[in-house]
Amino acid sequence: MTALDLSSPVAVVGTGTMGQGIAQVALVAGHPVRLYDAVPGRAGEAAAAIGARLDRLVEKERLTAADRDAARARLLPAESLAELADCALVVEAVLERLDVKQDLLRELEDVVAEDCLLATNTSSLSVTAIGGALRVPGRFVGLHFFNPAPLLPLVEVVSGFATDVTSATRAYETARAWGKTPVACADTPGFIVNRIARPFYAEAFAVYEAHGADPATIDAVLRECGGFRMGAFELTDLIGQDVNESVTHSVWQAFFQDVRFTPSAAQRRLVESGRLGRKSGQGWYDYRDGAERAEPHTAEAARPPAYVVAEGDLGPASELLALIREAGIQVREEDEDHGTRLVLPGGGQLALADGQTSVEFRDVVYFDLALDYRRATRVALSASQDTSPQTLAEATGLFQALGKKVSVIGDVPGMIVARTVARIVDLAYDAVAKGVATEEDIDTAMRLGVNYPLGPFEWSRRLGRSWAYALLDDLHLRDPSGRYAPSLALYRHAYATDKREGSTS
């Protein structure tokens, strides 16, 4: 099954931001495009807005004047659904209400030909439920573009329970012919991106609610240590707290209030107070004129230790040993079967976040996972009230000697980056096991859809196949609510690895 021929007309119903964006993508690809909106005059306004954006593309030399003129000639506002009768694809981008979408599709089915592909751009509703209103649901598919559609490459091609393989394939190939990067996905709450991205927000909010750190510090650690483009607080302020919470709540309800997707009480209070982020002037941060910029906690300068004793290879943080030597600090190595820590001159220990708490051990400081310890500009440390000031100072001075800013947070098991990555990896394995998507498509979706530095499976291969399971298992022992219980898929993955290595644990 191939993509739609460029001579085939494409229609977009609903002319808001997403509808206009999708129409522009199809138009620039070469299709005749029809625009329809139930509000009189809106389709014409949308066509004019798209034309203005085409003008800007010419100004930026991303489109020739001739191609712009040809595209404008192919763009036609429609005054009635009947004018869409000859379209080969109709994409609806109307209000996110099941009844509204179903009513529209029933009307469309009476208008278009039997071989017309019908699609929805829904981001939160069930494709199966929307298509349930159709006489022929096999030709109905989800085409979830990301905003702004002309710029962002990802399209989730979602097959409902009744979607024919030929319809899904045609939609997939058409999206690719339009210059997009499509990923195939089964109809599941949140599809790929909005399902697997929930921990990125949830864990940041959980650390805040536990008084582990403030929003500016958590965001700085996610960016400067974890390698994420934006922190969870600044990103939800950009998205809109009401919009982000609505998606979270929708996924949670669709999974029958699964504790892994529980919404944040702190975010709910923010929405209730009308602090919706940038669009309202206040969210987690204050964007009003004259407001003071929130700064992350950064530790004062401390003297680095003269040496450290390395017990084991530090696992995913093993590159730190080379950095410590380059900083002129002596590394004494000792072979320890179970050791993955640094011993400081004062006798305290420094260990990579593993899901346990500092208070459980005598004089232990944890440090967070980094995407790349060499390039990271900030590292978080976690200590308890029982940690000696000398140990915390030596740990702080050590990372400062490596050129890192240091943020000291509360005694949070799994810290910030480590618990976030572990949960994302877990949801990804669970999604593959349940037939939602392939590993490759999930990695592609998370990199392109939300700009993650690595896909979940890329993270897993880098960290070791049992790393996420071990961390979540420790977290689950300390919070037995089920929020951190590793999925069966992740358990099987980790156990199979251990078995090949000869472990019986």
C-alpha positions as CSV (number, residue, x, y, z in Angstrom):
1,M,0.0,0.0,0.0
2,T,1.5,3.3,-1.1
3,A,1.0,6.9,-0.1
4,L,-1.9,8.9,-1.5
5,D,-1.2,10.4,-5.0
6,L,-0.4,14.1,-4.9
7,S,-3.3,14.8,-7.2
8,S,-5.7,13.4,-4.5
9,P,-7.5,16.2,-2.5
10,V,-7.0,16.2,1.2
11,A,-9.5,17.9,3.6
12,V,-9.0,19.2,7.1
13,V,-12.1,19.8,9.3
14,G,-11.5,22.2,12.1
15,T,-9.3,25.3,11.5
16,G,-7.7,26.0,14.8
17,T,-3.9,25.9,15.2
18,M,-3.6,22.2,14.6
19,G,-6.0,22.1,11.7
20,Q,-4.2,24.9,10.0
21,G,-0.8,23.3,10.6
22,I,-1.9,19.9,9.2
23,A,-3.4,21.6,6.2
24,Q,-0.2,23.5,5.5
25,V,1.8,20.3,5.7
26,A,-0.4,18.6,3.1
27,L,-0.5,21.7,1.0
28,V,3.3,22.1,0.8
29,A,3.6,18.4,0.1
30,G,1.7,19.1,-3.1
31,H,-2.0,18.1,-2.5
32,P,-5.1,20.1,-3.2
33,V,-6.4,21.0,0.2
34,R,-9.9,21.8,1.3
35,L,-10.6,23.6,4.7
36,Y,-13.9,23.3,6.5
37,D,-15.1,24.8,9.8
38,A,-18.6,24.7,11.3
39,V,-18.3,28.4,12.1
40,P,-19.0,30.5,9.0
41,G,-16.1,32.5,7.7
42,R,-13.5,30.6,9.8
43,A,-12.2,28.4,6.8
44,G,-11.6,31.6,4.8
45,E,-9.7,33.2,7.7
46,A,-7.6,30.0,8.1
47,A,-6.8,30.0,4.4
48,A,-5.6,33.6,4.6
49,A,-3.5,32.7,7.7
50,I,-1.9,29.8,5.9
51,G,-1.2,32.0,2.9
52,A,0.6,34.5,5.2
53,R,2.8,31.7,6.6
54,L,3.7,30.7,3.1
55,D,4.8,34.2,2.5
56,R,7.1,34.0,5.5
57,L,8.6,30.8,4.2
58,V,9.4,32.6,0.9
59,E,11.0,35.4,2.9
60,K,13.1,32.9,4.7
61,E,14.0,31.2,1.4
62,R,12.5,27.9,2.5
63,L,9.9,28.0,-0.3
64,T,10.1,29.5,-3.8
65,A,7.6,32.2,-4.9
66,A,6.4,29.9,-7.6
67,D,5.7,27.0,-5.2
68,R,3.9,29.4,-2.9
69,D,1.7,30.6,-5.7
70,A,0.9,27.1,-6.7
71,A,0.1,26.1,-3.2
72,R,-2.2,29.0,-2.7
73,A,-4.1,28.0,-5.9
74,R,-4.6,24.5,-4.4
75,L,-6.0,25.7,-1.1
76,L,-9.8,26.1,-1.1
77,P,-12.1,27.0,1.8
78,A,-15.3,24.9,1.8
79,E,-18.7,26.2,2.9
80,S,-20.2,22.7,3.5
81,L,-19.1,19.2,4.1
82,A,-20.6,18.2,0.7
83,E,-17.7,20.0,-0.9
84,L,-15.3,17.3,0.5
85,A,-17.0,14.5,-1.4
86,D,-14.0,13.9,-3.8
87,C,-11.3,13.9,-1.1
88,A,-9.1,10.9,-0.6
89,L,-8.3,11.8,3.0
90,V,-10.2,13.8,5.6
91,V,-8.5,14.7,8.9
92,E,-10.6,16.0,11.7
93,A,-9.1,18.4,14.2
94,V,-12.2,19.6,16.0
95,L,-13.0,19.9,19.7
96,E,-11.6,17.1,21.9
97,R,-15.0,15.7,22.8
98,L,-16.0,12.2,21.8
99,D,-19.6,13.1,20.9
100,V,-18.5,16.0,18.7
101,K,-16.0,13.9,16.8
102,Q,-18.4,11.0,16.3
103,D,-21.2,13.3,15.0
104,L,-18.9,14.8,12.5
105,L,-17.6,11.5,11.3
106,R,-21.1,10.2,10.8
107,E,-21.8,13.2,8.6
108,L,-18.6,12.7,6.7
109,E,-19.3,9.0,6.0
110,D,-22.5,10.0,4.2
111,V,-20.5,12.4,2.0
112,V,-17.2,10.9,1.0
113,A,-16.5,7.9,-1.2
114,E,-16.1,4.4,0.2
115,D,-12.3,4.4,-0.3
116,C,-11.8,7.8,1.4
117,L,-9.4,7.5,4.4
118,L,-10.8,9.1,7.5
119,A,-8.5,10.3,10.3
120,T,-8.5,12.0,13.7
121,N,-5.8,14.2,15.2
122,T,-6.9,13.5,18.7
123,S,-4.3,13.5,21.4
124,S,-6.3,12.2,24.3
125,L,-9.4,10.3,23.1
126,S,-9.6,6.7,22.1
127,V,-9.3,6.2,18.3
128,T,-11.4,3.0,18.7
129,A,-14.2,4.9,20.5
130,I,-14.3,7.7,17.9
131,G,-14.3,5.2,15.1
132,G,-17.0,3.2,16.8
133,A,-19.6,5.6,15.3
134,L,-18.7,4.7,11.8
135,R,-20.4,2.1,9.6
136,V,-17.0,1.2,8.2
137,P,-14.5,1.8,11.0
138,G,-11.8,-0.1,9.2
139,R,-10.9,3.0,7.1
140,F,-10.5,5.2,10.2
141,V,-7.1,5.9,11.8
142,G,-5.4,8.3,14.1
143,L,-2.9,10.8,12.7
144,H,-1.5,12.5,15.7
145,F,0.6,15.5,14.7
146,F,2.6,17.5,17.2
147,N,2.3,21.3,17.5
148,P,3.4,23.2,15.5
149,A,2.7,20.6,12.8
150,P,4.7,22.2,10.0
151,L,7.8,22.2,12.1
152,L,7.8,19.1,14.3
153,P,8.6,15.9,12.4
154,L,6.8,13.2,14.4
155,V,3.4,11.8,13.5
156,E,1.9,9.0,15.6
157,V,-0.1,6.7,13.3
158,V,-2.6,5.1,15.6
159,S,-4.6,1.9,14.7
160,G,-7.9,1.6,16.5
161,F,-9.2,-1.9,17.3
162,A,-11.1,-2.0,14.0
163,T,-8.6,-0.2,11.8
164,D,-7.7,-2.2,8.7
165,V,-3.9,-2.8,8.1
166,T,-4.2,-1.3,4.6
167,S,-5.7,1.9,6.1
168,A,-3.0,2.3,8.7
169,T,-0.3,1.5,6.1
170,R,-1.6,4.1,3.7
171,A,-1.8,6.7,6.4
172,Y,1.8,5.9,7.5
173,E,3.2,6.1,4.0
174,T,1.3,9.3,3.3
175,A,2.7,11.0,6.4
176,R,6.2,9.9,5.3
177,A,5.6,11.2,1.8
178,W,4.7,14.6,3.5
179,G,8.3,14.7,4.9
180,K,7.2,13.6,8.4
181,T,8.7,10.8,10.6
182,P,5.7,8.4,11.3
183,V,5.6,5.8,14.0
184,A,3.1,3.0,14.2
185,C,1.1,2.7,17.4
186,A,-1.8,0.7,18.8
187,D,-4.7,2.5,20.3
188,T,-3.7,2.9,23.9
189,P,-4.2,5.8,26.4
190,G,-1.7,8.5,25.5
191,F,-0.5,6.6,22.5
192,I,3.3,6.5,22.7
193,V,4.6,9.9,23.7
194,N,1.9,11.0,26.2
195,R,1.9,7.6,27.8
196,I,5.7,7.2,28.3
197,A,6.3,10.8,29.1
198,R,4.2,10.9,32.2
199,P,7.0,10.1,34.6
200,F,9.1,13.1,33.4
201,Y,6.5,15.4,34.9
202,A,5.3,13.1,37.7
203,E,8.6,12.4,39.3
204,A,9.7,16.1,39.2
205,F,6.4,17.0,40.9
206,A,6.8,14.1,43.4
207,V,10.3,15.4,44.5
208,Y,8.9,18.9,44.9
209,E,5.9,17.6,47.0
210,A,8.3,15.6,49.2
211,H,10.2,18.9,49.8
212,G,13.2,17.3,48.2
213,A,14.0,20.4,46.1
214,D,12.4,23.5,44.6
215,P,11.3,23.8,41.0
216,A,14.3,25.8,39.8
217,T,16.7,23.3,41.2
218,I,14.8,20.2,39.8
219,D,14.6,21.8,36.4
220,A,18.3,22.7,36.4
221,V,19.3,19.1,37.4
222,L,17.1,17.7,34.6
223,R,18.7,20.0,32.0
224,E,22.3,20.3,33.1
225,C,22.7,16.8,34.5
226,G,20.1,14.7,32.7
227,G,20.5,16.4,29.3
228,F,16.8,17.1,28.8
229,R,16.0,20.2,26.7
230,M,13.8,21.7,29.4
231,G,12.9,20.9,33.0
232,A,9.4,19.6,33.9
233,F,8.3,22.8,35.6
234,E,9.3,25.2,32.9
235,L,8.0,22.8,30.2
236,T,4.6,22.5,31.8
237,D,4.5,26.3,32.2
238,L,5.1,26.5,28.5
239,I,2.5,23.9,27.6
240,G,0.0,25.3,30.1
241,Q,-0.7,23.7,33.4
242,D,-4.3,23.1,32.6
243,V,-3.4,21.4,29.3
244,N,-0.7,19.2,30.9
245,E,-2.8,18.2,33.8
246,S,-5.7,17.4,31.5
247,V,-3.6,15.0,29.5
248,T,-2.3,13.4,32.7
249,H,-5.8,13.0,34.1
250,S,-7.1,11.6,30.9
251,V,-4.3,8.9,30.8
252,W,-4.9,8.1,34.5
253,Q,-8.6,7.6,34.0
254,A,-8.1,5.6,30.8
255,F,-5.8,3.3,32.7
256,F,-8.6,2.8,35.4
257,Q,-6.7,5.1,37.8
258,D,-3.5,3.1,37.7
259,V,-1.3,4.5,40.5
260,R,1.7,4.8,38.0
261,F,-0.2,7.7,36.3
262,T,-1.6,9.4,39.3
263,P,-1.9,13.2,38.7
264,S,0.0,15.7,41.0
265,A,-1.9,17.3,43.8
266,A,0.5,20.3,43.6
267,Q,-0.3,20.8,39.9
268,R,-4.0,20.6,40.7
269,R,-3.7,23.4,43.2
270,L,-1.8,25.4,40.6
271,V,-4.6,25.0,38.0
272,E,-7.3,25.7,40.6
273,S,-5.6,29.0,41.5
274,G,-5.5,30.1,37.8
275,R,-1.7,29.9,37.6
276,L,-1.6,28.2,34.2
277,G,2.0,29.1,33.2
278,R,3.3,31.6,30.7
279,K,-0.2,32.3,29.2
280,S,-1.5,33.6,32.6
281,G,1.7,35.2,33.7
282,Q,2.3,32.8,36.6
283,G,2.7,29.1,36.9
284,W,5.5,27.3,38.8
285,Y,7.4,30.5,37.9
286,D,6.5,34.1,37.8
287,Y,6.5,35.7,34.3
288,R,5.1,39.1,35.2
289,D,7.1,42.2,34.4
290,G,9.7,42.9,37.1
291,A,9.4,39.4,38.6
292,E,12.6,38.0,40.1
293,R,14.0,35.0,38.2
294,A,14.1,31.8,40.3
295,E,17.6,30.4,40.6
296,P,18.6,26.8,41.4
297,H,20.2,26.0,44.6
298,T,24.0,25.8,44.1
299,A,26.4,24.8,46.8
300,E,29.1,27.1,47.9
301,A,32.7,26.3,47.1
302,A,34.2,23.4,49.1
303,R,37.7,22.0,49.2
304,P,38.2,18.8,47.1
305,P,39.5,15.6,48.7
306,A,43.1,14.7,48.1
307,Y,42.1,11.2,47.1
308,V,39.2,8.8,46.7
309,V,39.0,5.0,47.0
310,A,37.1,3.4,44.2
311,E,35.3,0.2,45.3
312,G,34.1,-1.4,42.1
313,D,33.6,0.4,38.7
314,L,30.7,2.7,39.6
315,G,28.6,1.1,36.9
316,P,26.9,3.7,34.7
317,A,29.0,6.4,36.4
318,S,32.3,4.7,35.7
319,E,33.5,7.6,33.5
320,L,33.8,9.6,36.6
321,L,37.1,7.8,37.6
322,A,38.8,9.2,34.5
323,L,37.5,12.7,35.2
324,I,38.7,12.6,38.8
325,R,42.2,11.6,37.7
326,E,42.2,14.4,35.1
327,A,41.4,16.8,37.9
328,G,44.5,15.8,39.7
329,I,42.8,13.8,42.4
330,Q,44.3,10.4,43.2
331,V,42.1,7.4,42.7
332,R,42.9,4.3,44.7
333,E,41.1,1.3,43.3
334,E,40.1,-1.7,45.3
335,D,38.4,-4.8,43.9
336,E,35.0,-5.3,45.6
337,D,32.6,-7.9,44.3
338,H,29.6,-5.8,45.2
339,G,31.1,-2.4,45.5
340,T,30.1,0.5,43.2
341,R,31.0,3.5,45.4
342,L,33.7,5.9,46.3
343,V,35.1,6.2,49.8
344,L,36.2,9.7,50.8
345,P,39.1,10.5,53.0
346,G,36.9,11.2,56.1
347,G,35.5,7.6,55.8
348,G,32.1,8.7,54.2
349,Q,30.9,7.1,51.0
350,L,29.7,8.5,47.7
351,A,27.3,6.3,45.6
352,L,25.3,6.6,42.5
353,A,21.5,6.9,43.1
354,D,20.1,3.4,43.4
355,G,16.6,3.8,44.9
356,Q,17.7,3.6,48.5
357,T,18.0,6.5,51.0
358,S,21.0,8.0,52.6
359,V,19.5,7.7,56.1
360,E,19.7,3.9,55.8
361,F,23.4,3.9,55.9
362,R,26.2,5.3,57.9
363,D,27.5,8.5,56.3
364,V,26.5,8.1,52.6
365,V,26.0,10.8,50.0
366,Y,24.2,9.8,46.8
367,F,24.9,11.5,43.5
368,D,22.4,11.6,40.6
369,L,22.6,9.9,37.2
370,A,23.9,12.0,34.3
371,L,23.5,11.6,30.6
372,D,27.2,12.4,30.2
373,Y,29.3,13.1,33.2
374,R,32.0,14.8,31.2
375,R,29.6,17.2,29.6
376,A,27.2,17.7,32.5
377,T,27.5,21.1,34.1
378,R,25.6,20.3,37.3
379,V,25.3,17.3,39.6
380,A,22.9,16.8,42.4
381,L,23.9,15.3,45.7
382,S,21.5,13.8,48.3
383,A,22.2,13.5,52.0
384,S,20.3,12.9,55.2
385,Q,20.3,14.7,58.5
386,D,22.7,12.0,59.7
387,T,25.3,12.6,57.0
388,S,28.4,14.2,58.4
389,P,29.2,17.7,57.2
390,Q,32.7,16.6,56.3
391,T,31.4,13.9,54.0
392,L,29.0,16.3,52.3
393,A,31.7,18.9,51.9
394,E,34.2,16.4,50.5
395,A,31.6,15.1,48.0
396,T,30.7,18.7,47.0
397,G,34.3,19.7,46.6
398,L,35.0,16.5,44.5
399,F,32.4,17.4,41.9
400,Q,33.3,21.1,41.9
401,A,36.9,20.1,41.1
402,L,35.4,18.3,38.0
403,G,34.0,21.7,36.9
404,K,30.4,20.9,38.0
405,K,27.9,23.1,39.9
406,V,26.5,21.1,42.8
407,S,22.9,21.1,44.0
408,V,22.3,19.5,47.3
409,I,18.7,18.1,47.6
410,G,16.9,16.2,50.3
411,D,17.2,12.5,51.0
412,V,15.1,11.5,48.0
413,P,15.4,7.8,47.0
414,G,16.3,7.6,43.3
415,M,17.0,11.4,43.3
416,I,15.8,13.3,40.2
417,V,17.3,12.1,36.9
418,A,17.7,8.4,38.0
419,R,14.2,7.8,39.1
420,T,12.8,9.7,36.1
421,V,14.8,7.7,33.6
422,A,14.1,4.4,35.3
423,R,10.3,4.9,35.2
424,I,10.4,6.0,31.5
425,V,12.4,2.9,30.7
426,D,9.9,0.7,32.6
427,L,6.9,2.2,30.8
428,A,8.6,1.7,27.5
429,Y,9.3,-2.0,28.1
430,D,5.7,-2.4,29.3
431,A,4.4,-0.8,26.1
432,V,6.4,-3.1,23.9
433,A,5.3,-6.1,25.8
434,K,1.6,-5.1,25.3
435,G,2.0,-4.5,21.6
436,V,1.7,-0.7,21.7
437,A,4.8,-0.1,19.4
438,T,8.2,-1.4,18.6
439,E,11.4,-0.4,20.5
440,E,12.6,1.5,17.5
441,D,9.4,3.5,17.1
442,I,9.2,4.3,20.8
443,D,12.8,5.6,20.8
444,T,12.0,7.7,17.7
445,A,8.8,9.0,19.2
446,M,10.4,10.1,22.5
447,R,13.4,11.8,20.8
448,L,11.3,13.6,18.2
449,G,8.0,14.1,20.1
450,V,9.4,15.5,23.3
451,N,13.1,16.1,22.5
452,Y,14.5,13.5,24.9
453,P,18.3,13.2,24.6
454,L,18.0,9.4,24.3
455,G,15.1,7.1,23.7
456,P,14.2,4.8,26.6
457,F,15.8,1.7,25.0
458,E,18.9,3.7,24.2
459,W,19.1,4.7,27.9
460,S,18.6,1.1,28.9
461,R,21.4,-0.2,26.7
462,R,23.7,2.5,28.0
463,L,22.9,1.9,31.6
464,G,22.8,-1.9,31.6
465,R,19.7,-4.0,31.1
466,S,19.1,-4.6,34.8
467,W,19.8,-1.1,36.0
468,A,16.2,0.3,35.8
469,Y,14.7,-2.8,37.4
470,A,17.1,-2.8,40.4
471,L,16.5,0.9,41.0
472,L,12.7,0.6,40.8
473,D,12.7,-2.5,42.9
474,D,14.5,-0.6,45.7
475,L,12.1,2.3,45.3
476,H,9.1,0.0,45.5
477,L,10.4,-1.4,48.8
478,R,10.4,2.2,50.2
479,D,7.1,3.2,48.6
480,P,4.9,0.1,48.3
481,S,2.0,2.0,46.8
482,G,2.7,0.4,43.4
483,R,3.8,3.6,41.8
484,Y,7.4,2.2,41.4
485,A,6.6,-1.5,41.1
486,P,8.6,-2.7,38.1
487,S,6.5,-4.0,35.2
488,L,6.6,-7.7,34.5
489,A,8.2,-6.9,31.1
490,L,11.1,-5.1,32.8
491,Y,11.4,-8.0,35.3
492,R,11.6,-10.5,32.5
493,H,14.2,-8.4,30.7
494,A,16.4,-8.0,33.7
495,Y,16.1,-11.6,34.9
496,A,16.9,-13.0,31.4
497,T,20.1,-10.9,31.4
498,D,21.1,-12.1,34.8
499,K,20.4,-15.7,33.9
500,R,22.7,-15.5,30.8
501,E,25.4,-14.1,33.1
502,G,25.0,-17.1,35.4
503,S,23.2,-15.3,38.2
504,T,20.6,-17.2,40.2
505,S,19.4,-14.1,42.2
